[in-house]
Amino acid sequence: QATPHRFTINTNYTWEFDPGSLSASLTYVYRSASYSSVFNRYYNKVKGFGQTDARLLFRDVKNKYTVIASLKNVFDTRGVTSSSGGRITTGPNVGFVNQTIGYVPPRTYSLEVQMRY
């Protein structure tokens, strides 16, 4: 699953306020088509896809607490992360391919609160 080409871009910005700071981050990752096996068979190939993730982080001025909100797969990309298979050699389905596919997780939200004592 070594992607021959991968492109990542990230942007970050922090705003400073009286109550603390707010940081925003946006990341885009593109993975080109690749094979999920050392055998370059059509049933082991996955298409290229891109995914965007976002994150907001608020930290109070005394650094006592931090709130982190994140959103993975912002545009709900339906990419394939892995594909493996093999030809069926016995039974009534001889010659067909038994294939297992792994998909990109759907859009996922998270919220984390950290407190320091």
Helices and strands as residue ranges (DSSP letters): E 6-16, E 20-31, E 34-35, G 42-44, E 45-46, E 49-60, E 65-72, E 80-87, E 97-103, E 108-115
